[in-house]
Amino acid sequence: MVTAAEIEAGVAIAEAIVSAIVRVAPAIQQGVVSSLPYVQAIAGLIQGTNATQEQIDATLAEINAATDAFLKPLPPDDGATTT
Amino acid sequence: MRKLFALAAMICGLALAGCQTTLPSLNISNAVALNTVYGIENAYGIAVNAANAYKALPLCATGTKPSATNICAKRSVIVNLQSAMSRARLAVNNAVAFQKTYPTLDVTNVVAAAQAALNDVQAVLVSGAN
């Protein structure tokens, strides 16, 4: 069970992350919307819903696909985006 | 509203991933192991979505920094994130595989490895704004 103190600790780090990247509204909004199923799943766990092996397997397939997309290389740097 | 939702998402994810120092009783039942692995999976899902959102931004021009008026992603941060995310993916997949192969064994070690990898992802994401 997640305790209040652990959530408070999470808030501090979450605020840092959110303040750092949420300003980039369109992309972040897209990211937040696509995170909804994960948030709902975590909320369910906190409320006492037990996970099944089928859920775990399905979620793993989703996150691996999302990771594949992220790991695609960036376009080559022509010197204009070296930062 | 968007900020609040994003914050709630991060809180839930972080509470089950990087910020949780004491895990639930992990070695007493298969249900707990399933829940623990599912929790870390979903926290990872939030992290990879944040990473994809960051990568979707235009790249910062050479010599510039991201700011409220210069919304962009640093190439160097994305490259670092790709490395961290690759390690996190491996750790999460290992945790799931371990839980499936040994459903009655303690998953503490594999989950801790996944949490550590997610902490690295989190640190790189934070560095993106600096």
Backbone of each chain as ProteinMPNN parsed JSONL, in Angstrom:
{"seq_chain_A": "MVTAAEIEAGVAIAEAIVSAIVRVAPAIQQGVVSSLPYVQAIAGLIQGTNATQEQIDATLAEINAATDAFLKPLPPDDGATTT", "coords_chain_A": {"N_chain_A": [[0.852, -1.198, 0.0], [0.567, 2.172, -0.866], [1.849, 4.857, 0.964], [0.855, 7.961, 2.58], [3.052, 9.575, 3.015], [4.857, 8.649, 1.117], [3.552, 9.379, -1.192], [3.621, 12.132, -0.894], [6.35, 12.539, -1.136], [6.588, 11.805, -3.736], [5.188, 13.861, -4.927], [6.893, 16.082, -4.766], [8.987, 15.465, -6.54], [7.487, 15.038, -8.805], [6.421, 17.57, -9.238], [8.697, 18.934, -10.007], [9.278, 17.68, -12.409], [6.94, 18.181, -13.862], [6.834, 20.997, -13.904], [9.021, 21.402, -15.394], [8.542, 20.311, -17.94], [5.838, 20.529, -18.699], [5.139, 22.862, -19.802], [5.405, 22.718, -22.446], [3.028, 22.601, -24.147], [1.304, 21.322, -26.386], [2.541, 18.824, -27.133], [2.929, 17.662, -24.645], [0.35, 17.478, -23.729], [-0.635, 15.527, -25.415], [0.942, 13.418, -24.572], [0.043, 13.125, -21.947], [-2.626, 12.378, -22.322], [-2.312, 9.91, -23.583], [-1.248, 8.553, -21.503], [-3.272, 7.951, -19.856], [-4.564, 5.316, -19.561], [-2.603, 3.974, -18.1], [-2.429, 5.442, -15.784], [-4.975, 5.018, -14.784], [-4.839, 2.292, -14.314], [-2.931, 2.17, -12.271], [-4.266, 3.6, -10.322], [-6.348, 1.812, -9.871], [-4.959, -0.328, -8.719], [-4.103, 0.85, -6.354], [-6.535, 1.168, -5.168], [-7.159, -1.405, -4.621], [-7.702, -3.312, -6.552], [-6.913, -6.37, -8.059], [-4.244, -7.356, -10.213], [-4.108, -9.152, -13.345], [-2.54, -11.895, -15.096], [-3.009, -11.693, -17.796], [-3.521, -8.968, -18.141], [-1.029, -7.953, -17.482], [0.575, -9.011, -19.529], [-0.599, -7.814, -21.788], [-0.188, -5.101, -21.267], [2.571, -5.019, -21.247], [3.144, -5.509, -23.935], [2.133, -3.144, -25.025], [3.744, -1.132, -23.845], [6.229, -1.864, -24.75], [5.942, -1.434, -27.477], [5.577, 1.346, -27.475], [8.049, 2.057, -26.522], [9.68, 1.172, -28.584], [9.009, 3.053, -30.522], [10.031, 5.342, -29.338], [12.737, 4.796, -29.307], [13.562, 4.984, -31.896], [15.956, 6.312, -34.095], [17.032, 9.767, -33.996], [16.695, 12.288, -36.579], [19.592, 12.834, -38.64], [22.165, 15.02, -37.419], [22.702, 18.148, -38.727], [24.258, 20.073, -37.823], [22.739, 22.152, -37.032], [21.21, 21.517, -34.874], [22.676, 20.764, -32.592], [22.749, 21.035, -29.86]], "CA_chain_A": [[0.0, 0.0, 0.0], [1.318, 3.419, -0.925], [1.513, 5.696, 2.105], [0.751, 9.406, 2.31], [4.411, 10.145, 2.971], [5.453, 8.299, -0.168], [2.905, 10.208, -2.216], [4.16, 13.494, -0.743], [7.684, 12.533, -1.73], [6.366, 11.778, -5.172], [4.721, 15.179, -5.362], [8.03, 16.986, -4.927], [9.674, 15.144, -7.794], [6.539, 15.237, -9.903], [6.34, 19.007, -9.509], [9.891, 19.32, -10.757], [9.136, 17.194, -13.782], [5.835, 18.877, -14.534], [7.2, 22.388, -14.158], [10.072, 21.418, -16.415], [8.15, 19.935, -19.307], [4.432, 20.671, -19.061], [4.988, 24.109, -20.546], [5.398, 22.398, -23.871], [1.641, 22.155, -24.078], [0.675, 20.364, -27.303], [3.136, 17.493, -27.043], [2.7, 17.11, -23.313], [-1.058, 17.091, -23.638], [-0.737, 14.232, -26.089], [1.553, 12.425, -23.698], [-0.818, 12.903, -20.79], [-3.804, 11.62, -22.751], [-1.959, 8.518, -23.841], [-0.88, 7.93, -20.231], [-4.478, 7.74, -19.054], [-4.791, 3.913, -19.139], [-1.619, 3.588, -17.082], [-2.834, 6.11, -14.537], [-6.166, 4.314, -14.287], [-4.41, 0.988, -13.794], [-2.282, 2.387, -10.981], [-5.331, 3.969, -9.382], [-7.046, 0.581, -9.522], [-4.129, -1.087, -7.777], [-4.15, 1.53, -5.05], [-7.87, 0.943, -4.594], [-7.297, -2.792, -4.203], [-7.99, -4.239, -7.652], [-5.775, -7.24, -8.353], [-3.865, -7.49, -11.616], [-4.095, -10.511, -13.9], [-1.422, -12.149, -16.012], [-3.39, -11.189, -19.121], [-3.302, -7.517, -18.13], [0.418, -7.716, -17.488], [1.092, -9.306, -20.868], [-1.096, -6.809, -22.732], [0.49, -3.829, -20.977], [3.964, -5.148, -21.68], [3.175, -5.33, -25.39], [1.914, -1.717, -25.314], [4.885, -0.288, -23.476], [7.35, -2.186, -25.635], [5.701, -0.736, -28.744], [5.85, 2.771, -27.241], [9.502, 2.202, -26.393], [10.241, 1.053, -29.936], [8.84, 4.352, -31.179], [10.946, 6.321, -28.746], [14.135, 4.446, -29.579], [13.924, 5.261, -33.284], [16.982, 7.367, -34.081], [16.702, 11.121, -34.446], [17.307, 12.609, -37.869], [21.002, 13.209, -38.477], [22.422, 16.419, -37.068], [23.452, 18.869, -39.755], [24.942, 21.164, -37.149], [21.759, 23.154, -36.594], [20.546, 21.072, -33.637], [23.708, 20.021, -31.869], [22.595, 21.224, -28.416]], "C_chain_A": [[0.887, 1.248, 0.0], [0.889, 4.319, 0.221], [1.439, 7.168, 1.689], [2.13, 10.028, 2.184], [5.082, 9.843, 1.63], [4.849, 9.127, -1.288], [3.425, 11.639, -2.138], [5.555, 13.589, -1.351], [7.579, 12.535, -3.248], [5.956, 13.134, -5.708], [5.898, 16.108, -5.643], [8.741, 16.727, -6.244], [8.748, 15.385, -8.976], [6.419, 16.713, -10.257], [7.525, 19.467, -10.336], [9.775, 18.894, -12.214], [8.08, 17.997, -14.525], [6.212, 20.313, -14.861], [8.243, 22.47, -15.265], [9.522, 21.188, -17.809], [6.696, 20.201, -19.673], [4.182, 21.949, -19.85], [4.943, 23.861, -22.052], [4.048, 21.784, -24.211], [1.193, 21.104, -25.092], [1.228, 18.946, -27.153], [2.855, 16.861, -25.697], [1.252, 16.69, -23.158], [-1.271, 15.726, -24.286], [-0.177, 13.125, -25.207], [0.675, 12.093, -22.51], [-2.024, 12.062, -21.175], [-3.453, 10.156, -22.962], [-1.497, 7.808, -22.577], [-2.097, 7.529, -19.415], [-4.69, 6.281, -18.647], [-3.832, 3.477, -18.043], [-1.986, 4.197, -15.729], [-4.029, 5.386, -13.921], [-5.793, 2.96, -13.691], [-3.772, 1.143, -12.416], [-3.32, 2.762, -9.926], [-6.11, 2.737, -8.935], [-6.275, -0.25, -8.526], [-4.19, -0.476, -6.38], [-5.482, 1.271, -4.36], [-8.129, -0.536, -4.281], [-7.647, -3.779, -5.297], [-6.748, -5.076, -7.954], [-5.532, -7.338, -9.855], [-3.929, -8.953, -12.044], [-2.893, -10.661, -14.831], [-1.737, -11.605, -17.404], [-3.171, -9.68, -19.208], [-1.81, -7.2, -18.218], [0.993, -7.938, -18.882], [0.658, -8.241, -21.879], [-0.384, -5.474, -22.525], [1.937, -3.872, -21.428], [4.084, -4.944, -23.19], [3.019, -3.851, -25.747], [3.159, -0.892, -25.012], [6.116, -0.625, -24.316], [7.18, -1.5, -26.99], [5.999, 0.761, -28.593], [7.35, 3.006, -27.12], [10.177, 2.091, -27.756], [10.161, 2.394, -30.671], [9.846, 5.365, -30.639], [12.396, 6.049, -29.143], [14.531, 4.633, -31.044], [14.905, 6.437, -33.316], [16.434, 8.719, -34.533], [17.255, 11.321, -35.859], [18.753, 13.07, -37.657], [21.151, 14.703, -38.183], [23.259, 17.071, -38.164], [24.207, 20.052, -39.158], [23.986, 22.202, -36.593], [21.104, 22.783, -35.265], [21.505, 20.245, -32.777], [23.496, 20.034, -30.361], [22.113, 19.969, -27.717]], "O_chain_A": [[1.837, 1.35, 0.777], [-0.306, 4.525, 0.432], [1.891, 7.559, 0.612], [2.352, 10.903, 1.347], [5.79, 10.685, 1.079], [5.546, 9.529, -2.22], [3.647, 12.286, -3.161], [5.901, 14.579, -1.995], [8.367, 13.174, -3.946], [6.335, 13.512, -6.817], [5.9, 16.834, -6.637], [9.061, 17.661, -6.978], [9.175, 15.876, -10.021], [6.326, 17.07, -11.432], [7.385, 20.281, -11.248], [10.125, 19.641, -13.128], [8.288, 18.436, -15.656], [5.945, 20.796, -15.962], [8.339, 23.469, -15.977], [9.988, 21.807, -18.766], [6.342, 20.11, -20.849], [3.14, 22.101, -20.489], [4.492, 24.71, -22.822], [3.949, 20.597, -24.523], [0.725, 20.048, -24.668], [0.466, 17.984, -27.058], [2.575, 15.665, -25.611], [0.955, 15.671, -22.534], [-1.998, 14.883, -23.762], [-0.747, 12.038, -25.11], [0.566, 10.935, -22.107], [-2.405, 11.143, -20.45], [-4.206, 9.266, -22.567], [-1.366, 6.584, -22.573], [-1.97, 6.846, -18.398], [-4.974, 6.024, -17.477], [-4.2, 2.701, -17.161], [-1.871, 3.558, -14.683], [-4.091, 5.171, -12.711], [-6.364, 2.536, -12.686], [-4.033, 0.353, -11.508], [-3.26, 2.301, -8.786], [-6.488, 2.623, -7.77], [-6.853, -0.815, -7.597], [-4.311, -1.176, -5.374], [-5.555, 1.168, -3.136], [-9.181, -0.886, -3.746], [-7.867, -4.958, -5.018], [-5.651, -4.534, -8.087], [-6.465, -7.394, -10.656], [-3.821, -9.865, -11.224], [-2.313, -9.675, -15.287], [-0.85, -11.117, -18.105], [-2.694, -9.174, -20.223], [-1.394, -6.293, -18.94], [1.804, -7.143, -19.359], [1.45, -7.818, -22.722], [-0.021, -4.799, -23.488], [2.469, -2.883, -21.932], [5.011, -4.286, -23.664], [3.684, -3.356, -26.657], [3.577, -0.06, -25.818], [6.953, 0.242, -24.564], [8.155, -1.038, -27.583], [6.601, 1.37, -29.477], [7.861, 4.034, -27.564], [11.124, 2.819, -28.051], [11.103, 2.812, -31.344], [10.432, 6.142, -31.393], [13.186, 6.981, -29.295], [15.697, 4.461, -31.399], [14.696, 7.442, -32.636], [15.505, 8.799, -35.337], [18.168, 10.612, -36.282], [19.086, 13.629, -36.612], [20.361, 15.527, -38.643], [24.358, 16.621, -38.488], [24.722, 20.911, -39.874], [24.375, 23.038, -35.777], [20.51, 23.636, -34.605], [21.162, 19.162, -32.304], [23.995, 19.158, -29.655], [21.935, 19.97, -26.499]]}, "seq_chain_B": "MRKLFALAAMICGLALAGCQTTLPSLNISNAVALNTVYGIENAYGIAVNAANAYKALPLCATGTKPSATNICAKRSVIVNLQSAMSRARLAVNNAVAFQKTYPTLDVTNVVAAAQAALNDVQAVLVSGAN", "coords_chain_B": {"N_chain_B": [[-5.883, 22.889, -15.393], [-4.921, 20.912, -17.08], [-2.371, 20.83, -16.068], [-2.877, 19.922, -13.5], [-3.868, 17.392, -14.013], [-1.712, 16.212, -15.252], [0.05, 16.321, -13.135], [-1.218, 14.643, -11.307], [-0.996, 12.266, -12.686], [1.747, 11.904, -12.721], [2.241, 11.732, -9.991], [0.97, 9.359, -9.229], [2.386, 7.527, -10.786], [5.022, 7.903, -9.935], [4.818, 7.327, -7.279], [4.529, 4.615, -7.278], [6.766, 3.862, -8.562], [9.662, 5.327, -8.779], [9.713, 6.573, -6.267], [8.91, 4.989, -4.255], [9.928, 3.554, -1.433], [9.549, 1.462, 0.256], [8.495, -1.64, -0.432], [5.401, -3.448, -1.045], [4.376, -6.413, 0.769], [6.162, -8.821, -0.667], [6.675, -11.489, -1.044], [4.731, -13.283, -0.367], [2.48, -14.019, -1.748], [1.15, -14.939, -4.948], [-0.606, -13.086, -6.034], [0.198, -10.629, -4.991], [2.709, -10.367, -6.143], [1.969, -10.202, -8.833], [0.519, -7.793, -8.772], [2.527, -6.016, -8.028], [4.365, -6.154, -10.138], [2.701, -5.333, -12.199], [2.186, -2.737, -11.394], [4.726, -1.512, -11.635], [5.086, -1.799, -14.334], [3.086, -0.101, -15.36], [3.885, 2.356, -14.345], [6.212, 2.62, -15.777], [5.051, 2.828, -18.275], [3.896, 5.385, -18.153], [6.217, 6.876, -17.979], [7.47, 6.315, -20.455], [5.668, 7.442, -22.182], [5.876, 10.128, -21.484], [8.458, 10.523, -22.324], [8.178, 10.109, -25.085], [6.523, 12.253, -25.662], [8.252, 14.357, -25.146], [10.199, 13.884, -27.08], [8.733, 14.453, -29.316], [8.785, 17.155, -29.589], [10.066, 20.06, -31.353], [13.523, 20.068, -32.231], [15.994, 21.73, -30.268], [17.643, 24.627, -31.428], [21.093, 24.853, -32.259], [23.091, 25.872, -29.577], [21.069, 27.119, -28.173], [18.709, 27.277, -25.412], [16.012, 25.446, -23.889], [12.998, 27.195, -23.145], [10.277, 29.21, -21.835], [9.616, 30.669, -24.023], [10.954, 29.42, -25.978], [10.273, 26.658, -26.961], [11.432, 23.545, -26.98], [13.269, 20.489, -27.633], [16.228, 19.097, -26.336], [18.716, 17.639, -28.294], [20.765, 16.183, -27.102], [19.631, 15.421, -24.669], [17.566, 13.752, -25.503], [19.024, 11.676, -26.65], [20.36, 10.722, -24.386], [18.135, 9.966, -22.933], [17.137, 7.928, -24.526], [19.015, 5.965, -24.143], [18.718, 5.518, -21.37], [16.056, 4.732, -21.325], [16.113, 2.42, -22.777], [17.52, 0.735, -21.068], [15.695, 0.686, -18.97], [13.514, -0.526, -20.168], [14.526, -3.102, -20.608], [14.897, -3.899, -17.946], [12.259, -3.843, -16.941], [11.035, -5.72, -18.607], [12.505, -7.94, -17.837], [11.613, -8.178, -15.202], [8.928, -8.858, -15.572], [9.225, -11.266, -16.958], [10.546, -12.797, -15.043], [8.611, -12.946, -13.047], [6.658, -14.398, -14.371], [7.954, -16.789, -14.89], [8.724, -17.695, -12.398], [6.396, -17.807, -10.482], [5.842, -17.956, -7.756], [7.947, -16.966, -6.377], [9.946, -14.46, -4.669], [9.759, -11.204, -5.904], [11.246, -9.004, -5.388], [13.945, -8.202, -6.013], [14.093, -8.018, -8.846], [12.138, -6.152, -9.322], [13.163, -3.983, -7.93], [15.368, -3.444, -9.505], [14.113, -2.588, -11.82], [12.878, -0.313, -10.821], [15.107, 1.251, -10.202], [16.118, 1.698, -12.742], [14.024, 3.179, -13.781], [14.22, 5.413, -12.192], [16.533, 6.526, -13.235], [15.626, 7.261, -15.768], [13.789, 9.187, -15.038], [15.496, 11.098, -13.91], [16.934, 11.945, -16.144], [14.873, 13.04, -17.652], [14.158, 15.224, -16.044], [16.486, 16.682, -16.267], [16.235, 17.678, -18.783], [15.045, 20.152, -18.804], [16.86, 21.89, -17.911]], "CA_chain_B": [[-6.5, 21.567, -15.358], [-3.955, 20.016, -17.684], [-1.256, 20.668, -15.147], [-3.322, 19.085, -12.382], [-3.966, 16.001, -14.476], [-0.348, 15.722, -15.443], [0.632, 16.128, -11.805], [-1.811, 13.429, -10.726], [-0.406, 11.12, -13.386], [3.121, 11.736, -12.253], [2.228, 11.302, -8.587], [0.642, 7.925, -9.176], [3.477, 6.764, -11.356], [6.217, 7.979, -9.109], [4.58, 6.666, -5.997], [4.737, 3.178, -7.449], [8.049, 3.588, -9.207], [10.902, 5.834, -8.224], [9.67, 7.152, -4.938], [8.452, 4.054, -3.244], [11.108, 2.951, -0.839], [9.169, 0.222, 0.909], [7.572, -2.366, -1.29], [4.441, -4.281, -0.325], [4.878, -7.756, 1.076], [6.327, -9.315, -2.021], [6.975, -12.902, -1.169], [3.739, -14.109, 0.304], [1.438, -14.554, -2.621], [1.249, -14.636, -6.356], [-1.379, -11.876, -6.324], [1.011, -9.458, -4.673], [3.734, -10.27, -7.18], [1.297, -9.702, -10.034], [0.205, -6.378, -8.582], [3.768, -5.244, -7.997], [4.894, -6.093, -11.509], [1.768, -4.513, -12.988], [2.417, -1.347, -10.991], [5.969, -0.996, -12.226], [4.815, -1.72, -15.777], [2.297, 1.103, -15.656], [4.737, 3.514, -14.094], [7.083, 2.697, -16.944], [4.219, 3.323, -19.368], [3.808, 6.845, -18.032], [7.544, 7.435, -18.289], [7.768, 6.241, -21.89], [4.821, 8.43, -22.847], [6.5, 11.439, -21.272], [9.642, 10.578, -23.19], [7.722, 10.302, -26.465], [6.038, 13.633, -25.779], [9.439, 15.223, -25.225], [10.848, 13.66, -28.379], [7.894, 15.024, -30.368], [9.051, 18.592, -29.707], [11.144, 20.41, -32.286], [14.842, 20.075, -31.592], [16.54, 23.069, -29.982], [18.714, 25.079, -32.313], [22.414, 24.804, -31.639], [23.45, 26.995, -28.722], [19.911, 27.675, -27.462], [18.173, 26.482, -24.315], [14.547, 25.486, -23.824], [12.417, 28.17, -22.22], [8.855, 29.434, -22.095], [9.478, 31.239, -25.369], [11.708, 28.574, -26.91], [9.856, 25.3, -26.596], [12.182, 22.619, -27.824], [13.924, 19.373, -26.944], [17.666, 19.009, -26.622], [19.153, 16.375, -28.897], [21.588, 15.44, -26.136], [18.745, 14.822, -23.664], [16.862, 12.621, -26.127], [19.984, 10.565, -26.787], [20.529, 10.154, -23.041], [16.873, 9.303, -22.566], [17.03, 6.664, -25.275], [19.863, 4.995, -23.458], [18.087, 5.177, -20.086], [14.798, 4.03, -21.577], [16.467, 1.077, -23.225], [17.841, -0.038, -19.854], [14.455, 0.508, -18.204], [12.719, -1.537, -20.881], [15.111, -4.411, -20.316], [14.635, -4.228, -16.542], [10.826, -4.136, -16.772], [10.786, -7.012, -19.263], [13.083, -8.972, -16.969], [10.731, -8.349, -14.037], [7.74, -9.604, -16.011], [9.634, -12.633, -17.282], [10.834, -13.492, -13.782], [7.337, -13.226, -12.361], [5.951, -15.469, -15.08], [8.699, -18.048, -14.782], [8.755, -18.11, -10.989], [5.25, -17.061, -9.934], [5.724, -17.975, -6.293], [9.168, -16.438, -5.759], [10.012, -13.036, -4.323], [10.148, -10.384, -7.064], [11.833, -7.753, -4.894], [15.175, -7.799, -6.689], [13.855, -7.604, -10.23], [11.361, -4.908, -9.276], [14.083, -2.923, -7.51], [16.179, -3.103, -10.679], [13.262, -1.787, -12.706], [12.704, 1.002, -10.183], [16.357, 2.003, -10.361], [16.191, 2.124, -14.14], [13.041, 4.252, -13.955], [14.786, 6.612, -11.554], [17.465, 7.116, -14.2], [14.8, 7.918, -16.784], [13.237, 10.381, -14.385], [16.57, 12.087, -13.75], [17.245, 12.509, -17.46], [13.744, 13.902, -18.022], [14.283, 16.48, -15.292], [17.625, 17.438, -16.79], [15.867, 18.269, -20.052], [14.608, 21.54, -18.674], [17.96, 22.703, -17.373]], "C_chain_B": [[-5.547, 20.533, -15.916], [-2.808, 19.741, -16.722], [-1.642, 19.739, -14.004], [-3.367, 17.626, -12.801], [-2.579, 15.407, -14.637], [0.303, 15.431, -14.099], [0.097, 14.858, -11.17], [-1.203, 12.193, -11.369], [0.988, 10.842, -12.863], [3.153, 11.198, -10.82], [1.978, 9.806, -8.498], [1.809, 7.095, -9.683], [4.681, 6.737, -10.452], [6.034, 7.262, -7.782], [4.837, 5.173, -6.109], [6.088, 2.864, -8.06], [9.202, 4.155, -8.399], [10.863, 6.232, -6.774], [9.254, 6.171, -3.858], [9.65, 3.323, -2.677], [10.791, 1.637, -0.148], [8.134, -0.482, 0.051], [6.55, -3.109, -0.448], [5.061, -5.642, -0.022], [4.959, -8.544, -0.222], [6.385, -10.827, -2.123], [5.912, -13.802, -0.553], [2.654, -14.623, -0.616], [1.659, -14.124, -4.049], [0.517, -13.339, -6.695], [-0.56, -10.622, -6.066], [2.097, -9.266, -5.723], [3.133, -9.721, -8.472], [1.035, -8.205, -9.911], [1.462, -5.514, -8.625], [4.336, -5.069, -9.398], [3.996, -5.212, -12.384], [1.949, -3.027, -12.654], [3.652, -0.762, -11.643], [5.818, -0.881, -13.737], [4.101, -0.413, -16.118], [3.064, 2.38, -15.359], [5.693, 3.716, -15.264], [6.309, 3.236, -18.146], [4.086, 4.834, -19.344], [5.135, 7.487, -18.423], [7.814, 7.419, -19.792], [6.873, 7.201, -22.672], [5.378, 9.835, -22.671], [7.706, 11.595, -22.192], [9.239, 10.792, -24.645], [7.194, 11.713, -26.686], [7.209, 14.603, -25.915], [10.091, 15.101, -26.606], [10.054, 14.28, -29.523], [8.122, 16.529, -30.542], [10.075, 18.85, -30.803], [12.475, 20.43, -31.538], [15.322, 21.508, -31.386], [17.64, 23.401, -30.996], [20.032, 25.085, -31.545], [22.683, 26.071, -30.822], [22.284, 27.617, -27.976], [19.466, 26.727, -26.353], [16.654, 26.528, -24.366], [14.084, 26.53, -22.813], [10.949, 28.333, -22.568], [8.635, 29.971, -23.504], [10.244, 30.439, -26.417], [11.445, 27.112, -26.548], [10.523, 24.311, -27.537], [12.785, 21.516, -26.966], [15.394, 19.343, -27.33], [17.994, 17.631, -27.211], [19.917, 15.53, -27.876], [20.72, 14.756, -25.08], [18.023, 13.621, -24.254], [17.798, 11.424, -26.253], [20.216, 9.9, -25.425], [19.276, 9.397, -22.598], [16.72, 7.969, -23.283], [17.859, 5.582, -24.598], [19.219, 4.537, -22.144], [16.816, 4.364, -20.297], [15.055, 2.601, -22.042], [16.786, 0.186, -22.025], [16.574, -0.31, -19.048], [13.568, -0.547, -18.847], [13.219, -2.942, -20.56], [14.769, -4.836, -18.89], [13.163, -4.591, -16.317], [10.485, -5.479, -17.419], [11.357, -8.166, -18.443], [12.175, -9.244, -15.77], [9.5, -9.173, -14.412], [8.101, -11.066, -16.281], [9.902, -13.44, -16.01], [9.545, -13.885, -13.085], [6.576, -14.352, -13.05], [6.638, -16.822, -14.889], [8.658, -18.607, -13.362], [7.626, -17.409, -10.231], [5.158, -17.041, -8.408], [6.962, -17.404, -5.604], [9.072, -14.93, -5.538], [10.516, -12.214, -5.518], [10.884, -9.104, -6.662], [13.024, -7.302, -5.736], [14.924, -7.3, -8.11], [13.032, -6.311, -10.277], [12.257, -3.739, -8.859], [14.952, -2.488, -8.685], [15.376, -2.234, -11.643], [13.047, -0.392, -12.13], [13.952, 1.861, -10.363], [16.481, 2.529, -11.785], [15.209, 3.261, -14.407], [13.519, 5.539, -13.296], [15.756, 7.31, -12.495], [16.705, 7.87, -15.291], [14.278, 9.248, -16.247], [14.293, 11.484, -14.285], [16.911, 12.741, -15.083], [16.127, 13.438, -17.915], [13.835, 15.244, -17.317], [15.4, 17.323, -15.874], [17.279, 18.139, -18.092], [15.494, 19.729, -19.967], [15.738, 22.45, -18.214], [18.955, 23.105, -18.461]], "O_chain_B": [[-5.364, 19.452, -15.357], [-2.338, 18.612, -16.575], [-0.86, 18.886, -13.586], [-2.961, 16.737, -12.052], [-2.304, 14.28, -14.227], [1.011, 14.437, -13.936], [0.847, 14.087, -10.57], [-0.928, 11.199, -10.697], [1.359, 9.698, -12.599], [3.965, 10.339, -10.477], [2.677, 9.083, -7.789], [2.174, 6.084, -9.082], [5.288, 5.69, -10.228], [6.967, 6.672, -7.238], [5.303, 4.54, -5.162], [6.509, 1.707, -8.07], [9.664, 3.532, -7.443], [11.898, 6.228, -6.109], [9.252, 6.506, -2.673], [10.309, 2.558, -3.38], [11.669, 0.79, 0.015], [7.033, 0.026, -0.161], [6.791, -3.376, 0.729], [6.144, -5.967, -0.51], [3.933, -8.892, -0.807], [6.162, -11.381, -3.199], [6.181, -14.965, -0.252], [1.97, -15.589, -0.276], [2.269, -13.091, -4.326], [0.971, -12.577, -7.549], [-0.62, -9.665, -6.837], [2.374, -8.142, -6.143], [3.733, -8.868, -9.126], [1.3, -7.443, -10.841], [1.459, -4.42, -9.189], [4.736, -3.972, -9.789], [4.485, -4.441, -13.209], [1.873, -2.172, -13.536], [3.623, 0.36, -12.148], [6.364, 0.037, -14.349], [4.48, 0.286, -17.058], [2.9, 3.379, -16.058], [5.948, 4.844, -15.685], [6.846, 4.008, -18.94], [4.154, 5.489, -20.385], [5.168, 8.508, -19.108], [8.326, 8.393, -20.343], [7.28, 7.715, -23.714], [5.353, 10.639, -23.602], [7.939, 12.661, -22.762], [9.877, 11.564, -25.361], [7.385, 12.3, -27.751], [7.159, 15.549, -26.701], [10.48, 16.099, -27.212], [10.614, 14.597, -30.572], [7.693, 17.108, -31.54], [10.862, 17.967, -31.144], [12.532, 20.771, -30.356], [15.087, 22.382, -32.22], [18.452, 22.55, -31.36], [20.062, 25.297, -30.333], [22.524, 27.189, -31.312], [22.486, 28.559, -27.21], [19.8, 25.542, -26.352], [16.068, 27.51, -24.822], [14.701, 26.718, -21.764], [10.437, 27.68, -23.478], [7.584, 29.746, -24.103], [10.186, 30.751, -27.606], [12.267, 26.438, -25.927], [10.216, 24.251, -28.727], [12.807, 21.601, -25.738], [15.755, 19.536, -28.49], [17.589, 16.599, -26.677], [19.735, 14.315, -27.8], [21.028, 13.647, -24.643], [17.879, 12.592, -23.594], [17.4, 10.289, -25.991], [20.262, 8.674, -25.323], [19.353, 8.338, -21.975], [16.231, 6.998, -22.706], [17.441, 4.428, -24.501], [19.175, 3.345, -21.84], [16.532, 3.43, -19.548], [14.29, 1.689, -21.727], [16.374, -0.973, -21.974], [16.398, -1.402, -18.507], [12.948, -1.358, -18.159], [12.435, -3.848, -20.279], [14.398, -5.984, -18.649], [12.859, -5.536, -15.588], [9.738, -6.276, -16.852], [10.759, -9.239, -18.367], [11.99, -10.393, -15.371], [9.084, -10.066, -13.674], [7.38, -11.981, -15.885], [9.532, -14.611, -15.913], [9.401, -15.005, -12.596], [5.926, -15.163, -12.39], [5.984, -17.855, -14.747], [8.569, -19.817, -13.152], [7.882, -16.514, -9.426], [4.469, -16.195, -7.838], [7.019, -17.363, -4.375], [8.244, -14.237, -6.13], [11.576, -12.503, -6.072], [11.117, -8.227, -7.494], [13.098, -6.138, -6.128], [15.478, -6.282, -8.524], [13.216, -5.483, -11.169], [12.121, -2.632, -9.382], [15.239, -1.301, -8.844], [15.892, -1.27, -12.208], [13.037, 0.595, -12.866], [13.857, 3.056, -10.643], [16.9, 3.666, -12.003], [15.51, 4.189, -15.157], [13.25, 6.633, -13.793], [15.8, 8.539, -12.549], [17.089, 8.971, -15.686], [14.324, 10.279, -16.918], [14.011, 12.654, -14.545], [17.15, 13.947, -15.146], [16.387, 14.493, -18.493], [13.612, 16.287, -17.932], [15.278, 18.544, -15.964], [17.952, 19.096, -18.475], [15.612, 20.465, -20.947], [15.563, 23.666, -18.142], [19.937, 23.79, -18.176]]}, "name": "protein", "num_of_chains": 2, "seq": "MVTAAEIEAGVAIAEAIVSAIVRVAPAIQQGVVSSLPYVQAIAGLIQGTNATQEQIDATLAEINAATDAFLKPLPPDDGATTTMRKLFALAAMICGLALAGCQTTLPSLNISNAVALNTVYGIENAYGIAVNAANAYKALPLCATGTKPSATNICAKRSVIVNLQSAMSRARLAVNNAVAFQKTYPTLDVTNVVAAAQAALNDVQAVLVSGAN"}
